[in-house]
């Protein structure tokens, strides 16, 4: 099979915890919108450190945040869970490290993380105008 006839490899997109809050807060289907935006098959990746962050929020004191985090964990079941060694790092640091190593995009709405990722040329998918996803950067 020639390279032209071979189906394109799925694009790996790492989800940050706040990306999983978008459907609940803004009624945007992040999975379908990402596929539409990229016009390719997508593998949604949830790093174990992000899942842990959501589990901590789901077990927290604030009822509204607990409900949102529990919903986010249910949404995350559509993702491929990838165990990572956090080495005492926060979830954002782990996302940055893995995305850079893999050359994958990140879906996040965290402004500080978006800037950090753009500074190292990692493509970032984010919510634009509270109604659709957009991308900053190039996916090869």
N, C-alpha and C positions, 0 to 999 in steps of 0.2 A: 504494500500500500504506500503510495507516495505521500509526502508531507502535506500536499494540498488536499488529498482525499481523507486524510486521517482526521477524526473528530478532535476538536480543540480540547486540551486538558481543562478540567474545571479550574476556575479561579478560586483560590483560597481567600476567604474573608474572615478575619478574626473579629469577634464581637466583644466590645467593651460592655461592662455591666449596664451603663446608662443607655446603650443602644436598645437593650431589651425592655426599657421603660417607654420607648417611643410609641409602640402600638397602643399601650394603655392610655398614655397622656394625649397623644395627637391623632389616634385612629389611623395610623399609617402602617400597612403591612410591610415590615422591613424585609421579609424574605422575597416577596414578589416584586417589591420596588427595586431591590438590589439586582435581581435577575433582569428586570426591565432596563435598568440603568446600564448594566454591563453587557447586555445582549449575549450572554454566554451562560453555560452551566456554572453554578457556584457551589463550592463546598463551604458551609458555614462552620467556623471553628470556635469552640468555647474552650479556653484554657482553664485548667483546673484551679488556678489562682483566682480567676474571675468567678468561677462557680462558688468557690469558698467565700468570696466577698459577698455574693448574693445570699448564701446560706446564713452568714453572720447577720445580714440585714433582715432576713426572714425570721430570725430568732430574736430580734431586737425588741426594744421597749415600745416604740411608737407604732400604734395599730395601722395607720395608713401606710407607712413604709413597709411594715411586715406584709400587708396584703399585696403591695406593689412588687416586692421582692419575690413573694411566693408565685405571683403571676409570671414574673420574669423567669423564674426557674422552670415553670411549665413550658414557656416559650422556648427556653434553651434546650429542651429535649429534642428539638429538630436539628440541633448542632452535633457535630462530631466533637466529643470530649477528648482533649489532648492533655495528658498529664505533663506538667512542667515542674522543674525544680525552681522554686521561688527564691531560694538562697537568701531569705530574709528581706527580699524586695517586695515592694507594693505591687498591686496588680498592674498599674500603669507602666511601671518599669519592666515588668515581665512581658507585657504586650509589645512595648517598644523593642525589646531585645529579640523576641521571636519574630515579629514582623520584619525586622531588618534582616535577620538570618535567613528567613524563608523568602523574602522578597514579595510578601503578600500585602494586601490592602487591609485596612482596619475600619470597621464601622463604629463610630463614636460620635457623641454630641458634646463631649468634654472639650471645651475651648483650649485649655492648657495642654491636654494630650494631643489635640489636633496640631497645635503649633510645634510641639516637640517632634511629632512624626513628620511634619512637613519639613522641618529643619534637617532631617536625615533622609529626605526624599522618599518617604513611605506614602503611597496613595491613601487618602482618607475619604471615606464615604460618610456623609453627615446629613442631618435634616436641614432643609432649606425652606424658608417661609412657612414653617410649621405644617407643611402639606405634602412635601415630596423629598426624596433623597437626591443628593447631588454628589459629585466627586471632585476632589481637589488632588490633582496629580495624574500621572500616566500609568496605566496598567498594561504590561506587555504580555 
